[in-house]
Amino acid sequence: MVGRTPLLEVRYRSKGRARRIFAKYEQKNMTGSIKDRMALWVLRRAYETGQLRPGDLIAEATSGNTGISFAAMGRALGHPVRIYMPDWMSRERVSLILSLGAEVVPVSREQGGFLGSIAMADAFAKARPGVFLPHQFDNPANAEAHEKTTGPEILAQLGSEGLSCGGFIAGVGTGGTVMGVARCLKSVNPRARVHPLEPANSPTLRTGRKEGHHRIQGISDEFIPSIVRLEELDEIVDIWDGDAILMAQALGRAGLAVGISSGANFLGADLMLDELGDDAVVATVFSDSNKKYLSTDLCRAEPAGPGFRSPAITVESWRAIGCEPCCGSACRKA
């Protein structure tokens, strides 16, 4: 129920030029997002090392998808789950976590926002025994999940089509996806380009601190996570949140119901093709579905701003490349 997701080949025109990108369709995971990969890997490692024991409470700070993943998996394994989350996240995220039997502690900007959520989870764990903190922003198992599963799947699925991956891009929330996939791809092709992506409205990676506000939930969480190693990656790519919303809406009209970060990742991949060439093989991730954003600006009219890429893009067709049998053995080894 986690991993082995389809790889989509999306064909489109960008300023009249025929192009394609490849994207992992991560809403096919257990709770509908890429965070299931990390949550499963973190829990597995915690059981193996004895950090997590039967009956322990799982407490984590999250912008939503990770909380949903830990809520579902934690409850399935018999653990109580407590999620600290900034109170401006979509109401669908909160409802999903509550529906899975976990507790949600909302944290306001006055209480510290995302950094406050992490501090409150840490303080809660110090005050009582039997609490496991996944610490997704600092846990090496986060990146390892993508180095061992997402990356090998991309390589195997492209390989089944006779293709090799020339580049990858993904928005940075915890940074686990881009760091793990980068290590996998660069171990096979050191010249592969791997770019971290963030909102142009809030360039945290560039400044090292929270700057401005944005609407791409799940990325740019007010600080640079410790597992992010920018020196291992190529240049940072910036995408405006309004452009990402318009692109996600365009993908929805083509039958791909994806979230706002998926729109941003698509635009980042298109930007890479400007440099690498129309025929280059560039991969990314469609991290989740649109179902967690129905109350947000994703479902409202969005004006096009100056410099937006999405108005010049027309999605023409897409197809899915399965993960079996091309990479079943690789996935089982991971």
C-alpha positions in Angstrom: 0.0 0.0 0.0 3.1 2.3 0.1 5.3 2.9 -2.9 5.4 1.3 -6.4 3.3 4.2 -7.7 2.8 4.9 -11.4 5.1 7.2 -13.3 3.1 9.5 -15.5 4.4 10.7 -18.9 2.7 14.1 -19.5 2.8 15.5 -23.0 2.2 19.2 -23.4 3.1 22.3 -25.3 5.1 25.1 -23.7 5.1 28.4 -25.8 4.2 26.2 -28.7 7.0 23.7 -28.2 6.2 20.0 -27.8 7.5 18.6 -24.5 7.0 15.9 -21.9 7.8 15.5 -18.3 7.6 12.4 -16.0 6.0 12.5 -12.6 5.4 10.0 -9.9 1.7 9.8 -9.1 2.0 9.7 -5.3 -1.7 9.9 -4.5 -1.8 6.2 -5.1 -0.1 5.7 -1.7 -2.0 4.5 1.3 -3.3 7.9 2.6 -2.9 9.6 -0.7 0.4 11.4 -0.5 4.2 10.9 -0.9 4.6 11.3 2.9 3.5 7.7 3.3 6.9 6.6 2.1 8.7 8.6 4.7 6.3 7.8 7.6 6.6 4.0 6.9 10.4 4.2 6.7 10.7 6.2 9.9 8.4 3.9 11.8 10.2 0.8 10.6 13.6 2.2 11.6 12.2 3.3 14.9 11.0 -0.2 15.7 14.3 -1.7 14.6 16.3 0.6 16.9 13.9 0.4 19.8 13.1 4.1 19.7 9.4 3.2 19.2 7.8 0.6 21.5 4.3 -0.9 21.6 1.9 1.5 23.1 4.1 4.6 22.8 2.4 7.9 21.7 3.6 9.4 18.4 3.8 13.2 18.4 4.8 15.2 15.4 4.7 18.7 14.0 3.5 18.8 10.4 1.8 21.0 7.8 -0.7 18.2 7.1 0.2 15.2 4.8 2.8 13.8 7.3 0.3 14.1 10.1 -2.3 12.1 8.0 0.3 9.5 7.3 1.4 9.1 10.9 -2.2 9.1 12.1 -3.2 6.3 9.8 -0.1 4.1 10.3 0.3 4.9 14.0 -3.3 4.0 14.7 -3.1 0.9 12.6 -0.1 -0.2 14.7 -1.9 0.6 18.0 -0.3 3.9 18.9 -2.1 7.0 20.0 -1.1 10.0 17.8 -0.9 13.7 18.6 -0.3 16.1 15.7 0.8 19.8 16.1 -0.1 21.8 13.1 -0.2 25.5 12.1 -3.8 26.7 12.2 -3.8 28.1 8.7 -3.6 24.8 7.0 -6.7 23.6 5.0 -9.6 22.3 7.0 -9.6 19.1 5.0 -6.2 18.2 6.5 -7.5 18.7 10.0 -10.6 16.7 9.3 -8.7 13.8 7.8 -6.3 13.5 10.8 -9.2 13.6 13.3 -11.2 11.0 11.3 -8.2 8.6 11.7 -8.5 8.8 15.5 -5.5 11.2 16.1 -5.5 14.4 18.1 -4.8 17.7 16.5 -3.2 20.6 18.4 -3.6 23.9 16.3 -0.7 26.4 16.6 -1.2 30.0 15.7 1.3 32.4 14.3 1.4 34.2 17.7 2.4 30.8 19.2 5.2 30.5 16.7 3.6 28.9 13.7 5.6 26.0 12.3 8.6 26.5 14.5 6.2 26.8 17.5 4.6 23.5 16.5 8.0 21.7 16.7 8.8 23.3 20.0 5.5 22.3 21.5 5.9 18.7 20.3 9.4 18.6 21.9 8.1 20.1 25.1 5.3 17.6 25.3 7.7 14.7 24.8 10.0 15.9 27.6 7.1 16.3 30.0 6.0 12.6 29.9 7.4 9.2 29.2 6.5 7.0 26.3 6.5 9.6 23.5 8.1 9.0 20.1 9.1 12.1 18.1 9.6 11.2 14.4 11.4 14.6 13.9 10.8 14.4 10.1 12.9 17.5 9.4 16.0 16.0 11.1 15.5 12.3 10.7 17.9 10.6 8.2 15.3 7.9 7.5 13.2 10.6 5.7 15.7 11.0 2.9 16.6 7.3 3.0 13.0 6.4 2.2 13.3 8.2 -1.1 16.9 7.1 -1.8 15.8 3.5 -1.5 12.3 3.6 -3.0 11.3 6.7 -5.0 14.6 7.1 -6.8 15.0 3.4 -7.8 11.4 3.3 -9.0 11.9 6.4 -11.3 15.1 4.8 -12.7 13.5 1.4 -13.3 10.3 2.8 -14.8 12.2 5.1 -17.2 14.5 2.2 -17.9 11.6 0.1 -18.9 10.9 2.7 -21.6 14.6 2.7 -22.7 15.2 6.1 -21.1 17.6 7.5 -18.5 16.9 10.3 -16.1 18.7 13.6 -16.9 17.1 15.6 -14.2 14.8 15.8 -11.2 13.1 18.6 -9.3 10.9 18.7 -6.2 9.5 21.3 -3.8 11.3 21.3 -0.4 9.3 20.9 2.7 11.4 18.6 4.8 13.7 18.1 1.9 13.6 14.3 2.2 12.3 13.7 -1.4 14.8 15.9 -3.2 17.8 14.8 -1.1 16.9 11.0 -1.3 16.2 11.0 -5.0 19.3 13.1 -5.6 21.6 10.6 -3.9 20.0 7.8 -5.9 20.2 9.5 -9.3 23.7 10.9 -8.8 25.0 7.5 -7.8 24.0 6.3 -11.2 24.7 9.5 -13.2 26.8 12.1 -11.4 25.9 14.6 -14.2 22.1 14.3 -13.5 20.7 17.7 -12.5 18.6 17.8 -9.3 17.0 21.1 -8.2 15.2 22.0 -5.0 12.1 24.1 -5.5 10.5 26.8 -3.3 7.8 29.5 -3.6 9.1 32.7 -5.1 6.8 34.4 -2.6 8.7 32.9 0.3 12.4 32.1 -0.7 13.4 30.4 2.6 16.2 28.4 1.0 17.8 31.5 -0.5 17.6 33.6 2.6 17.9 31.0 5.4 14.9 32.4 7.2 11.1 32.9 6.8 10.3 35.5 4.2 6.8 36.5 3.1 3.8 34.2 2.8 2.7 31.7 0.2 -0.1 29.2 -0.6 1.8 26.1 -1.6 1.0 24.0 1.5 3.6 21.4 2.3 6.8 23.3 1.2 8.8 26.2 2.5 8.0 25.7 6.2 9.8 28.8 7.6 13.3 27.3 7.9 15.9 25.1 6.2 15.6 21.5 7.6 18.8 19.9 8.8 18.5 17.0 6.4 18.8 19.4 3.4 22.3 19.7 2.0 22.1 22.4 -0.6 25.8 21.7 -1.6 24.6 18.3 -2.9 22.0 19.9 -5.1 21.9 22.2 -8.1 20.5 25.7 -8.2 17.3 26.6 -6.3 14.2 27.1 -8.5 11.5 29.6 -7.6 7.9 29.3 -8.7 5.1 31.8 -7.8 2.3 30.3 -5.8 -0.4 31.7 -8.2 1.4 30.1 -11.1 1.4 26.8 -9.3 -2.3 27.1 -8.6 -3.1 27.8 -12.3 -0.9 24.8 -13.4 -2.6 22.5 -10.9 -6.0 23.7 -12.2 -4.8 23.0 -15.8 -3.7 19.5 -14.8 -7.1 18.9 -13.2 -8.9 19.9 -16.4 -6.8 17.2 -18.1 -8.0 14.6 -15.6 -5.1 14.7 -13.2 -6.6 15.9 -9.8 -3.4 17.1 -8.1 -2.5 19.5 -5.3 -0.8 22.9 -5.6 2.7 21.6 -5.0 2.3 19.3 -8.0 1.5 22.4 -10.2 4.7 24.0 -8.9 6.8 20.8 -9.6 5.4 20.6 -13.1 6.4 24.3 -13.8 9.9 23.6 -12.3 10.3 20.6 -14.6 9.3 22.8 -17.6 11.8 25.4 -16.5 14.5 22.7 -16.5 13.6 21.8 -20.1 14.4 25.4 -21.1 18.0 24.7 -20.2 18.3 20.9 -20.9 16.4 20.9 -24.2 12.9 19.9 -25.2 13.8 16.2 -25.6 15.6 15.9 -22.2 14.2 13.4 -19.6 13.1 15.3 -16.5 11.2 13.7 -13.6 9.3 15.1 -10.6 6.6 14.1 -8.2 2.9 14.9 -8.1 2.9 14.7 -4.3 -0.8 14.4 -3.5 -4.4 14.9 -4.8 -6.6 18.0 -4.9 -8.9 16.6 -2.2 -7.1 18.3 0.6 -7.4 21.7 -1.1 -11.1 22.0 -1.9 -11.5 24.9 0.6 -8.4 26.8 -0.7 -7.6 29.0 -3.6 -7.0 25.9 -5.8 -10.8 25.9 -6.3 -11.1 29.6 -7.0 -10.4 31.8 -10.0 -6.7 32.8 -10.0 -5.4 35.8 -12.0 -2.3 35.3 -14.1 0.6 37.4 -12.9 3.6 38.9 -14.8 6.2 36.2 -15.7 3.8 33.3 -15.0 4.6 30.2 -17.1 1.3 28.3 -16.9 -0.7 30.5 -19.3 1.7 29.4 -22.1 1.3 25.7 -21.3 -1.3 23.4 -22.8 -1.6 19.8 -21.5 -2.3 17.5 -24.4 -2.2 13.9 -23.1 -0.7 11.6 -20.4 -0.2 8.0 -19.8 0.9 5.9 -16.8 3.9 3.6 -16.7 3.3 0.9 -14.1 5.8 -0.1 -11.4 5.3 -3.8 -12.0 7.1 -5.8 -13.3 9.7 -3.3 -14.3 10.9 -2.5 -10.8 9.2 -5.0 -8.6 12.4 -6.6 -7.6 14.1 -3.3 -6.9 11.2 -2.3 -4.7 11.2 -5.6 -2.8 14.9 -5.3 -2.1 14.4 -1.8 -0.7 
